[in-house]
Amino acid sequence: MPLVNLYKKLSPFQRVIIALILGISTGIFVGEPAGDIKVIGDVYIRLLQMTVLPYVLVSIIGGLGRLDSTMASRIGYRAVKVIVIMWLSVMATLLLLPLAYPNWETAGFFSTSMLAEPAAFNFVKLYIPSNIFASLSETIVPAVVLFSLLMGIALIQVKNKETLLTLTTNIGDSLMKVASYVAKLAPLGIFAISASAAGTLEVEELGRLQVFLWVYITAAALLAFVFLPLLIHWATPFSYREILSTAGEAVITALATGTVLVVLPMIIERSKALLAKHGMECEETDSTVDVLVPTAYSFPSTGTLLGLGFILFSAWYVGSPLGFDDYISFVIMGALTAFGSMAVAIPFLLDFFDLPADQFQLYLLGSVVTARFATGLAALHGFVVTLLVASAVLKKLRWHRMMQAIGVHLAVTLGVMIAAGFTLKSLIPYKYEGVQTFESMKSMNASANLDQYKELTPLGYFEQQQPRLEVILARKGIRVGYNDASLPYAFRNKDNKMVGFDVELLNQFAKDLDINLSMIRIEEGADEAELLADGSIDIIIGGHVITPKRALKMAFSDAYTFHTAGLLVTDAKRDQFSDLYTIQAMKTLKLGVGNSKYYQDMVKEYLPNAQLTEVNNVRQFLKGNYEDVDALIYSTESASAWAMLYPNYSAIIPKGLKLRAPVAFVLPKGQLDYVQYMNTWLKLKKENGLQKKVYDYWILGKNPEAKKPRWSVMKDVLGWL
């Protein structure tokens, strides 16, 4: 009972903070098992999302419908103009936030998401609802907002609308009550989310999240102490000090309670008092305040828009920053999705920009801090919008000074974000470990027995007359040739052992036949067809592609994977080469290609304006020995591996480039039994899942066995597990 009484005495803010602390402590104490309570957090999230769109619908319709035509025409244009200018200013601020994200070297394995088609910007579906109920069920926020705006504007002209207005008010109040009931579950929801995150997130992920929090807090401070009060100070009769002192109580109250709704009466009262102090109180300004404060509450505020900065952070976090061409979509989509809550907007935008959906969990973990700043900013936003529009109604708003204030704010933000970037990079420890990660990769399973084979030796005359498969079985060994620069198919790791996708498959092949492996490197320029024919080697591995001319001289197994054509470029050129049509429009374009004329001709079909340079050694290109080559056409799967070793390069697939090449083992020509057996074996390994496991490990970098369990007090200190 004493604990229950103590809990009742705590404010909602205190309860949430305690839940956050307890959740993080539980996650650290329990470790990965804490991830099992993630389902409770998911339930809480869905309950939060449940009332958002219906509330947006009725609140916008009711808020606009209460206006009469005279008042609407007098206030509407000025209000829309002020709000849109403020929105664009805040969105411009967000675009400066990535300047503060440290320029850490990042690179990773190939990802199948690189092959996914980017979400098409379907303006009609996103903004024009053919069926509002379908838009509601599919959470298409922009369409719901547009429908609500049109309904609200139309309702202004409708007679006998009081019944509908009463209905929207009652539904809105009911939804707010439901939301308040859900809000009481906030401590439980936050506890589950934070415990799950703290128990399962890697230390590096938590370290990167603090980058978002510091940048967010810095941006919030700039908006609260530079942008919003400066607009008032420069563009209206009110002073910088007046707006901060007048809004202070409401801002702190909203920050403490976590909602702006409770301070709406306070905003109305203080705004009217400030207008009266400057002799600006009249029927027009009173009507402006009475209508604008509750109506503006339904629209995105500065605090709400700031939360959208998480999308830019998430793109940086996963190593795929939004390109310049994505910024327009971000500004438009961000402003419209912000009409709902961040619980709806963030997942929608993550999906729209092809970012991992599980990033939303990171957002929720940080939102315990950011939501409070957002609420405080929203309260201050209410004051500023109301006073700006009221001044505009009386023609006392100096528009040119307002634009100057915005310019000063953006200039200050630019400088602060650049400085923050240097500061965060120096204060937050980070070390790129991609090279060590890749070079330390080992075989998934125990290696087959190895035979020493240092010098290429042809088979004797009589052995050459026998079927190659019989020779291999009789010898109890298979001679495997490989080339240099065959990442991640065949290479030597830091322990000087042959590993890779192809090596893994051949290891299993040798074990299945109970034979040994003999590995030997083939020198560049060697006649591979002759080496296969005379029995110096029995098979060539290393991610070889099939071409018509090579198939005349050598046999190929069935394809067991594919090379996806992409580009290997420096990080600085990544955005320039992100789209095929942009590349095609380049007047001077020099591309590196391999020595296969078959694929060179394909490249010319896509890029007829490109000047091609043959690059036979990718490492020389990465070392900068081909300074005149802008980018290298290369297998994206291989390029991703090389980019891990040279993180100042990126592997990308330009939008619009769709070219795949089959990868197979190279076998002696004329040995049909051998080829058929290899094809049968590959099919068997595809059906039993080995090929997928090997692909996931060597190409995608997925290795569940290598992932060490998270450190926890219960396991590592107390030894309870």
N, C-alpha and C positions, 0 to 999 in steps of 0.2 A: 504493500500500500504506500509506504513512503516514496518508493520509486515512481509509482503512478502519479502521486501528487506532485512530485518534482517535475515529471514529464509535462504535466498540464500547465505548470508555471512557465515552461520554456516558450519562447516565441517561435513561430514557424521557421524563421531564419536560423535560430539556434539549434532547432531539431535537425534541420537539414545538414548543418555543419557537423553536428555530432555524428549523424548517420554517415556522412562522408568519411570522417576520421575513423569510425568503427569499421566501415567497409574496407578501407585501405589497410587497416591493421589486421582485419580478418584475412584479407587476401595474402598479405605478407606472412601471416602466421600459418595458414593452411596450405597455401600454394595452389597448384593446379586444380585440386578438387573443388576449390571455390568457384571454378568455372561452371559447375553444375547448377548453381543458383542463378545463372544468367537468364533462365526462363522467367524468373520473377521480374527481372528488369525489363524483359521483352513485353510482359503483360502490362507493366506500368506504362511503357512507351505507347503501346496500342491504345490504352485507356486515355492517355493524353491526346492522341491524334483523333480520337473518336468524335469529339465535339467541335473540333476546329473549323472544318469546312461548313457545317450547318450554321455555326455562329457567324462566320464571315458572311454567309448568304443573307441571314436576316438582319444583321447589324448594319450592313451597307445599304440594303434596301430601306430599312426603317430610318436610318440616319439621313439619307438623301430625301426620302419621301416626306419627311416632316417640313421641309423647306417649302415656302410658297414661291410662285414664279417671280415676283418682284424682288424678294430677298435673294432668291437664287441667282438671278441675273446680276444683282449688285455685288454679291459676295463671291459667286462661283468662279468667275474668270480670274479674279485676283487670287483666290485661294489656290486654284489649280496651278497658276503660274508660279506662286511662291513654293508650293509643295514640290512641283516638278524640278524647279531649280535646286531645291535642297536635296532631293533624291539624287540628282545627277552629280551634285557636289560630293555627297557621301560615297557614291559609287566610284567617283574619280579618286577619292581618298583610298578606297579599298585597293584600287589598282596599283597604288604606291606601296602597299604593305609588303609584297614580295621582295622589295629592296632590302628589307630588314632580315630576311631569311638568310642565314649563313650560306656562303657558296661552298658547301661541302661536296667533296668528290663522292659520287654515288654511281653504282652500276650494278646490274643484276643479271640473272639468267634470262634466257628467252622466255617470254610469256605468251600464252595463247591469246591473251587479250589484245596483243598487237595485231592479231589476224581479224579481230572483230570489226565489223563495219561501224564507223562512228554513227551516233544517233543523228538521224536526219532532222533538220529544223523544219518540222511540219507546222507552218504558221496557222493553217486552217484548223488543224486538229487541236493545237494548243490554245488558240485564242477564240475560235468560233465554235461554240457548243451546239451541235445539232440535236443533242439530247442532254439536257442539264443533269438529269439523273445519272446518265452514264458518266458524265464528267465528274460528278460527285463520287460515284462508286470507284472510279479509276484514279481519283485524287489528282485531277488535272486542274491545279489551282488557278492558272491564268484564265481558263475558260469560265470557271465559277465566278471569278472576280468581274470579268467583263459582263457576264449575264447579270450579276448583282448591280453593277453600275448602271446598266441600261434600264433595269427594272426600277431602280431608285429614281433615276431621272424621269422616267415615264410616269411614275407615281405622283410626281409634283403636280402634274396637270389633271390628275384624277379627282373627281368629286366624291364625297362620301367615303373617304379613304380612312376614316378614323378606326373603323373595325379592323382593317388590315394592319394599320399601324399598331393598334393595341395587340394584335396577334403577334406581330414581329417582336414587339417589346416583351410580351409574355414568353415567347419561345426563347428569345435571347436571354432573359432572366433565368429561365429554366436550365438552359445550357450552361450558363455561368454557375448555377448551383451544382449541376453535375460536375463541372470542372472543379468547383470548390471541394466537392466530395473526393474527387480524384487527387486533388492537391494534398488532402490529408494523408494520402498514401505515399507522399513524396519521400519521407524518411526511409520507408521500406524499399521503395524503388531505387533511391539513390544508394542505399546500403548494398542492394543486390548488384547494381551496375558497377559500383566502385570496388566491391569485393571481387567480382568476376574479373574485372579489368586488372586489378592489382595482383591477382593470383595467376593470370595467364599472360599478361603483356610482358614482352622482353624489356630489360632495363633500357636498351637503346630506344625503344618506342616511348617509354616514359620520359626519357631525356629529350626527345624531339618534341613531345607535347608541351614542355615548358617553353619552347621557342614560340609556339602559338600563343600561350598565355601571356608571355611578356610583351609580345608584339600587340596583342589585343588590348592589354591594359594601357600600353603607350598610346595606341590609336584612340582609345576611349578618353584618355586624358586630353589629347589634342582636340577632340570633338567637343568635350565639355568645357574646356577653358580657353580654347582659341576660336574654333569654328562658330559654335552657336552664340556665345555672348558677343563675339566680334560682329556678327551680322546685325545684332540689335544696336550695338554701340555706334557702328558706322552708318547704318542705313535708317535709323529711327531716332526720335527725340530722347529715347531712354539710354541710360549710361550702362557701362560694363558692370559697375558695382551694383547698380539697382537690380539688374536681371538676376545676378547671382544671389544677392541677399533675399530678393523676393521669392525666387524659386527654391532656395536652399532647403526650407522645411519640407516642401513637397518631394524634392529629390531624395532626401534622406529617408522620409517615410516610405516612399515607393521602394527604395533600395532595401529597407529593413523588412517590409512585408512581402516583397517579391511580386507586386502587382501595381499597375498604374491605375487600375479601376478605382481603388479606394481614395485616390487623391484628385480625381476629376473635379469634385466640388471645390476643393482647395485651389485648383488651377483657375477655375472660373472666378472665384471670389478674389484671389490675389491679382488676376489680370485686370479685372474691373477697377480694383483699388488703384493700381498703377496708372491706368488710363485716366482715372479721375484726378490723380495727383498732377498730371500734365495737362489738365483741362481738355482731355480728349473723350470724355464720357458723353455719350449721346445715344439716341435710340438705335442708330446704325451700328455703332460699336458694341452696344449691349447685345444686339441681335447677333452680331458676328461672333462674340464670345460664347453666347448661349448655344449657337448652332455648331460652331467650328470645333469646340473642345470635344464634345462627345462624338462628332462625326470623324474628326481627325484621329480619334482613338482607334477607329476601325481600319485606319490606313497604316502602312509601314512607317515606323519612326526611325530616327537616326540610330537608336539602339538596336532595333530589329535588323536594319540593313547591315550594321557592323558585324552581326553574326554570320553574314554571308561570306565574310573574309575567310571562314574555315575552308571553303571550297578551294581558294587559292593556296591555302596552307596544305590542304590534302594533296593537291596536285604536286606541290614541291616535295611533300613528304614521301610520296611513292616514286619520285624521280621523273615525273612527267609534267613539268610546269605547263600551264596553259599558254598557248601561243598567242601572238598579237591578234590573229584572226578570230580567236575564241573570245576576246574581250567584249566585243559588241554583243554576242550572245549572252555572255555573263551579266552584262549590265541590264539588258532587257529582261532576261529570264529571272535574274535575281530580284529586280524590283517588283515583278509581278508575283513571283512565288512567295515573296515576303508578306503578301496580304494574309497568308495563313500564318501558322506558327513555324518555328525552326524545326519542330519535330516532323513537319511535313515537307518544308522547303529543302532542308539539307539532304534527306534521302532522294528526293526528286532530282536535285541538281547533281548529286553524286552519280546517279544513273545517267543523267543527260550528258555528262562529260566523261562517261566511261571510267569513273574512278571506283575503287573497291567499296562495296556497300558496307563492309565491316568498319570503315572509317567512321561511321556514325557513332560507334561505341566510343571512339576517342573523343568525338565532339561532346557526347553526353557526359563523359568523365570531366571534361573541362568546363562544361556548362554550369556546374555548381558554382563556379567562380564567375564566369562570364555573364550568366543570366542576371546577376545582381547589378552589374555595371550597365547591362542593356536596359534594365528597368529604370535605373536612375537617369540614364540618358533619354529614355522615352518621356519621362516626366518633364525634363528640361526642354525637350523637343516640343512638347505641348505648349509650354509658355511661349517659346520663340515663334512658332508658327502662328499662334493666336495673335500675338502683338504685331508681327509683321503684316498679317492680313488686315488687322484693324487699322494699322497705320496706312496701308494701301487704300483702304476704303475712304479714308479722310484725305487721301493724296499727300500724305506726309512720309511716304516710303521713298527713299532715294535709291532708285534701282541701280544707277551706275556705282554708287558707293557699296551697294550690296555685292555687286560683281567684283569690286576691288577687294572686299573682305574675303571673298571666296578665293581670289588669287593669292592673297597673303597667306591664307590658311594652307593652301596646297603647296606653296613654296616652303613654308615652315615644316609641313609634313614631309616633304621630299628630303629636306636636310636632316630631320630627326630620324627618319627611317634608314637613311644611309649610315648615320652615326650608330644607330641601334644595331645594324648589321655587323659592323666592326666590333661593337661591344659584345654582342652575343657570341660571335665566333671566338673571341678571346676568352670569354668567361665559361662557356659551356664546352666541356671536353668532348672531342670527337676524333676518331681515328678510322680512316678507311681501311677495311680489312678484306676487301674483295679479292685481292691477289692471294692472300693466305688461304682464304676460303676455297678458291678454285684449285690452287696448286696442292692443297692438302687432301683433295678428294681421293678416296680409295675405292677399290672394287667392292661391289655390293656383297659378293659371295667369295668364298675361298677360290683362289686361282687354280687353274689346271696345272698339271706338272709341266715344267718348262725345260726344253732342250736348248743347249747352246748352238747357235747357228750364226757364225760371224762372217762367213764368206759364201757368196752365192755359188752353188754347185749344181750344174745340170744333172738330170737323171742319165743313167746309162742307156745305151741304145735299146736294149731289150725291155727296160722299165718304161721307156717312152712309148713302146708299142702296146703296153697294157693300159686298161682303163685307169684313169687317175684315182678314182675312189678306191679301187683295189690296192693301188700302190700306197695310198695314205693309210689304209687299214693294216696292210702288211707291215709297213714301217712303224706303225703305231705312233704316228706323228704327222702333223700338218704344218707346212711351211707357210708362214703368214708374212706378206710384205706390207709395209706401210710407208707413207710419205711424211716429210716434215710438215709442220703447220696444218695439222688436221684436227684442231680443237673443235668440238669436244669429243671427237670420234676416236682418235688414237693419239696419245701423247704421253710423255713421261711426267709423273708428278714429282713433288719435292723429294721423295724417297727414291727417285730414279727408276720407278716401276712403270711398266706400260699399263695405262688405264684408258678408259673412255667408253663411249657407247658401243662402238664396233668391237672393241677388245672384250667388253663384258659379254656380248653375244657369242664371240668365238670361244671364250672361256667355257661357256655352258655347252657349246657344240662339242668341244674336245672332251668334256667330262661325260657327256651323253654317249660318246663313241668310245670312251675309255682310251683316249690317245693323248699324246703330249703336244704342246704348242712350241713352235720355233718361230721367234719374231726377228725380223731383219728389216732394216731401213733401206728403202730403194733410193738411190741417188737421183737427183734431178736430171732429166734428159735421158734416163735409161729407157730402153725399149721394153716396156712392160708386157706387150703382147708376146715377145720372144721369150722373156723370162717365164711367163706362164706356160708357153708351149713346150719349152725344153725341161720343165719341171724344176727350175731353180726355185720357184715359188708355186704354191698351190692356190693361193687366194690373195687378193689385194683388198685391204680395208682402208678406211679413212674418209668416209662420207662421199664416195664417188658418185657422180651423176651419170645418167645414161645419155649418150648422144648417138645419133645415127651412124656417124663415121667410126666411132669407137666400137660400136656393136658389130661392125664388119670384121674387126680384128680380134675381138675378145668377146666372151660370153658374159652375160649379166644374170644375177639371180633376180627373183621378183623383188620389186621395191619394198623395203621394210620401213621407210620413212621418206620425208620430202625435205628439200631445201626451199625455203621461202625467200624469194628475191627481195632484197632490201638495200639499204645504204649504210656504209660505215663512214661517219663524218665526225669532225671535231664538234664538241659541245657548242662552240660559238656559232656554228653553221646549222645547228639542228633545226631551227625555225625556218630557215631559208629553204630547206629541202623537205618540208613536212607535207607538201602537196605536189602531186605529179604535174598538174596544170601550171603551177608556178614554176616548176623546174623546166617544163617545156617552153615557157616564155622567156627563159634566160637567154640573152644574146650571146654571151660567152660562157660556155659550159664544158669543162674538161672532166671526164669520168674515167676512173680506172676499172678495168674488166679483166677477167681471166683469159686464158689462151684458147678457150673453146669458141671456134667460129660460129658454131650452131647457136650458142647463147649470145654471142656478140651481135648476131643478126637480129635476135629477139630484142635486144636492148635498143638497136637502131630503129626498130619499129615503134617502140615507145617514145624514144628520144632522138628523133632524126637530126636535131640541131647539135647534138653532143659530139665533141671530139674525143674519141676513145684512145686510151693509153693502156697497153697491156701491162698488167701488174701480176707477176707470178709469185711474189713473196709478200704476203700480207704484213709480215713483221717489219719489212723495210718501209712499207707505206706508213705504218703506225709510228715508226721512228722518224718520220718526216723526210724521207729520202725521195719522195715524189711531191715536191713543193708545188708544182704546177697542176696537180690533180686536185680537184675540188672535193670529190667524194669517190668512194670505191663501191661499185656494184658487187654485192657479196651475199652469201647465204646469211639470213638474219639469225638463224640458230647458231651458226659459227661466229658471226660478228658479235653476238651478245657475249659469248665466252671471251673473245679477244678484248671487248670493251671492259670486262672485269679486270684484265691485266693492264689495260691502258685506259683508266677511267676518265681521261680527258677526251675520249672518243665516245660516241653513242651509236647504237644500232637502231635504225628506224625503218619503218615501212611507210613510204609516202602514200598519202591517201590517193587512191585511184590506181596504184600499181598492184596488179594481180598476176603474179608469175610464180609458178612452182615447178621444181625439177625433181624427178624421182631419184632416190638414193638406193644403191644396190651394191652387193659384193661383186667384185670383178673376178671372173673365173676363166679357165682355159677354154678356148674355142674348140668345138667338136667333141667335148666330153659330156654327152647328153645325160648319161646316168648320174654323173656327179652333179650337174646342174639341177636335174629333177629331184635328186635327193636333198640338195640344199633348199630348194623351193618347198619341198614337203616338210622339212625341219622348220623353216621359217613360219609356215602356216601353223604348224603344231604349237610353236612358241607364241604365236599371236593369239591362238585360241586359249592357251592356258594362262595368258596374262603377262608372260615374261617380257614381251616387247614393250608393253605399256609401262611396266615397272622400270625397265631400263631407260626408256624415253623420259619418264618423269624425273628420274634421278639425274641423268647426265645432261639432258636438254633443258628441263624446267627447274632443276636444282632442288627437287623435293626429296628430302631424305628424313623420314620420320624417325628412323633409328638413330640418326646422328644428333637429333634434337635432344638436348639434355633437359630433364625435368627442372622446372623453376625452383630456385632456392626457396626454402620456407623454414620458418622456425620449428614447426612441428616435425618436419622430416630431418632437417640437417642439424638442428640443435638438440632437440629432445629425442630424436630417433624413434618417433611413434609409428612411422610408416616404413 
